[in-house]
Amino acid sequence: MSIVNGTFSLTCNKCGKQHDFSADDADFDATSGSERQMGPENGYTWEHTFDCDECENEIEIEYEVWEYPVGAFNNDQVEIKGGTEVNRFGYDFHDAPEPDDL
């Protein structure tokens, strides 16, 4: 089950090679939750580190997404070290994991 759809793409800052990640590649974990006026706000995070297969440059991704109210996209933030964002995922919270342990 995934909260994202489409493709996330970035280019390597060292050689310019584009790297594409499908929704199936991104394993978002429920990482935060808090009660607000219209119900819970839930946060999800995907962290991924890999070496560019062209030049071996290390690339780190920290991708955060929040839904509020439940079922609705609220905000996202992407931090990349060693690469530059080209395209972000789309969002679908219908099958979002339950943040039970937050």
TIBA-227982 format. One record per residue (C-alpha): residue number from 1; residue in one letter; x, y, z. Coordinates in nm, 4 decimals. Example, Ala and Ser with C-alpha at 12.3 -4.5 7.8 and 13.67 -1.06 7.14 Angstrom:
BEGIN
<n->1 res->A c1->1.2300 c2->-0.4500 c3->0.7800>
<n->2 res->S c1->1.3670 c2->-0.1060 c3->0.7140>
! end
This chain:
BEGIN
<n->1 res->M c1->0.0000 c2->0.0000 c3->0.0000>
<n->2 res->S c1->0.1381 c2->0.3374 c3->-0.1013>
<n->3 res->I c1->0.0455 c2->0.6979 c3->-0.0401>
<n->4 res->V c1->0.2225 c2->0.8083 c3->-0.3584>
<n->5 res->N c1->0.1731 c2->0.7525 c3->-0.7297>
<n->6 res->G c1->0.3612 c2->0.8382 c3->-1.0449>
<n->7 res->T c1->0.7352 c2->0.8900 c3->-1.0585>
<n->8 res->F c1->0.9890 c2->1.0812 c3->-0.8494>
<n->9 res->S c1->1.2945 c2->1.1849 c3->-1.0524>
<n->10 res->L c1->1.6252 c2->1.3501 c3->-0.9739>
<n->11 res->T c1->1.9536 c2->1.4126 c3->-1.1515>
<n->12 res->C c1->2.2983 c2->1.3417 c3->-1.0117>
<n->13 res->N c1->2.4868 c2->1.6636 c3->-0.9304>
<n->14 res->K c1->2.8175 c2->1.5098 c3->-1.0398>
<n->15 res->C c1->2.7378 c2->1.3557 c3->-1.3813>
<n->16 res->G c1->2.3813 c2->1.4680 c3->-1.4607>
<n->17 res->K c1->2.2344 c2->1.1164 c3->-1.4937>
<n->18 res->Q c1->1.8617 c2->1.1037 c3->-1.4218>
<n->19 res->H c1->1.7330 c2->0.8526 c3->-1.1651>
<n->20 res->D c1->1.3617 c2->0.7637 c3->-1.1596>
<n->21 res->F c1->1.1728 c2->0.6033 c3->-0.8715>
<n->22 res->S c1->0.8257 c2->0.4551 c3->-0.9120>
<n->23 res->A c1->0.5711 c2->0.4602 c3->-0.6304>
<n->24 res->D c1->0.6590 c2->0.0946 c3->-0.5637>
<n->25 res->D c1->1.0216 c2->0.1965 c3->-0.4975>
<n->26 res->A c1->0.9288 c2->0.4373 c3->-0.2164>
<n->27 res->D c1->0.8479 c2->0.2828 c3->0.1203>
<n->28 res->F c1->0.6986 c2->0.5676 c3->0.3232>
<n->29 res->D c1->0.6763 c2->0.5087 c3->0.6985>
<n->30 res->A c1->0.4243 c2->0.6773 c3->0.9264>
<n->31 res->T c1->0.6541 c2->0.8991 c3->1.1339>
<n->32 res->S c1->0.4370 c2->1.1590 c3->1.3047>
<n->33 res->G c1->0.0846 c2->1.2322 c3->1.4052>
<n->34 res->S c1->-0.0975 c2->1.4934 c3->1.6057>
<n->35 res->E c1->-0.4555 c2->1.5854 c3->1.6776>
<n->36 res->R c1->-0.5807 c2->1.9099 c3->1.5236>
<n->37 res->Q c1->-0.9126 c2->2.0878 c3->1.4847>
<n->38 res->M c1->-1.0323 c2->1.8767 c3->1.1870>
<n->39 res->G c1->-0.8867 c2->1.5498 c3->1.3200>
<n->40 res->P c1->-0.5443 c2->1.3921 c3->1.2976>
<n->41 res->E c1->-0.2558 c2->1.5249 c3->1.0911>
<n->42 res->N c1->-0.0285 c2->1.2378 c3->0.9820>
<n->43 res->G c1->0.3279 c2->1.2582 c3->0.8546>
<n->44 res->Y c1->0.5090 c2->1.0015 c3->0.6384>
<n->45 res->T c1->0.8788 c2->0.9795 c3->0.5520>
<n->46 res->W c1->1.0857 c2->0.7971 c3->0.2883>
<n->47 res->E c1->1.4632 c2->0.8018 c3->0.3327>
<n->48 res->H c1->1.6866 c2->0.6504 c3->0.0665>
<n->49 res->T c1->2.0617 c2->0.6606 c3->0.0044>
<n->50 res->F c1->2.2259 c2->0.5178 c3->-0.3073>
<n->51 res->D c1->2.5304 c2->0.5550 c3->-0.5304>
<n->52 res->C c1->2.4794 c2->0.6864 c3->-0.8832>
<n->53 res->D c1->2.5371 c2->0.3921 c3->-1.1157>
<n->54 res->E c1->2.7138 c2->0.6207 c3->-1.3640>
<n->55 res->C c1->2.9705 c2->0.8004 c3->-1.1439>
<n->56 res->E c1->2.9259 c2->0.6472 c3->-0.7937>
<n->57 res->N c1->2.8281 c2->0.9827 c3->-0.6404>
<n->58 res->E c1->2.6387 c2->0.9229 c3->-0.3148>
<n->59 res->I c1->2.2842 c2->1.0637 c3->-0.3240>
<n->60 res->E c1->2.0597 c2->1.0963 c3->-0.0184>
<n->61 res->I c1->1.6836 c2->1.1561 c3->-0.0284>
<n->62 res->E c1->1.4590 c2->1.2566 c3->0.2615>
<n->63 res->Y c1->1.1012 c2->1.2911 c3->0.1373>
<n->64 res->E c1->0.8272 c2->1.3935 c3->0.3826>
<n->65 res->V c1->0.4528 c2->1.4144 c3->0.3179>
<n->66 res->W c1->0.1689 c2->1.5216 c3->0.5481>
<n->67 res->E c1->-0.2030 c2->1.4577 c3->0.5235>
<n->68 res->Y c1->-0.4573 c2->1.6792 c3->0.6979>
<n->69 res->P c1->-0.7372 c2->1.6220 c3->0.7408>
<n->70 res->V c1->-0.7143 c2->1.2440 c3->0.7026>
<n->71 res->G c1->-0.7332 c2->1.1526 c3->0.3344>
<n->72 res->A c1->-0.6206 c2->1.4934 c3->0.2034>
<n->73 res->F c1->-0.2751 c2->1.6126 c3->0.0948>
<n->74 res->N c1->-0.1504 c2->1.8924 c3->0.3208>
<n->75 res->N c1->0.2190 c2->1.9523 c3->0.2511>
<n->76 res->D c1->0.5423 c2->1.7910 c3->0.1319>
<n->77 res->Q c1->0.9135 c2->1.8560 c3->0.1663>
<n->78 res->V c1->1.2028 c2->1.6965 c3->-0.0206>
<n->79 res->E c1->1.5697 c2->1.7290 c3->0.0747>
<n->80 res->I c1->1.8324 c2->1.5847 c3->-0.1586>
<n->81 res->K c1->2.2083 c2->1.5729 c3->-0.1047>
<n->82 res->G c1->2.4167 c2->1.5008 c3->-0.4142>
<n->83 res->G c1->2.1278 c2->1.5423 c3->-0.6569>
<n->84 res->T c1->1.8656 c2->1.7831 c3->-0.7898>
<n->85 res->E c1->1.4922 c2->1.7192 c3->-0.7993>
<n->86 res->V c1->1.3237 c2->1.6921 c3->-1.1390>
<n->87 res->N c1->0.9738 c2->1.5605 c3->-1.0554>
<n->88 res->R c1->0.7756 c2->1.4751 c3->-0.7386>
<n->89 res->F c1->0.5264 c2->1.1983 c3->-0.6747>
<n->90 res->G c1->0.1509 c2->1.2505 c3->-0.6851>
<n->91 res->Y c1->-0.0412 c2->1.1656 c3->-0.3658>
<n->92 res->D c1->-0.3263 c2->0.9297 c3->-0.2814>
<n->93 res->F c1->-0.4043 c2->0.8798 c3->0.0865>
<n->94 res->H c1->-0.6912 c2->0.6316 c3->0.0413>
<n->95 res->D c1->-0.4618 c2->0.3394 c3->0.1310>
<n->96 res->A c1->-0.2357 c2->0.5211 c3->0.3774>
<n->97 res->P c1->-0.0917 c2->0.3129 c3->0.6624>
<n->98 res->E c1->-0.2358 c2->0.3696 c3->1.0068>
<n->99 res->P c1->0.0011 c2->0.5696 c3->1.2318>
<n->100 res->D c1->-0.0974 c2->0.3593 c3->1.5384>
<n->101 res->D c1->0.2317 c2->0.3803 c3->1.7223>
<n->102 res->L c1->0.2932 c2->0.7535 c3->1.6970>
! end
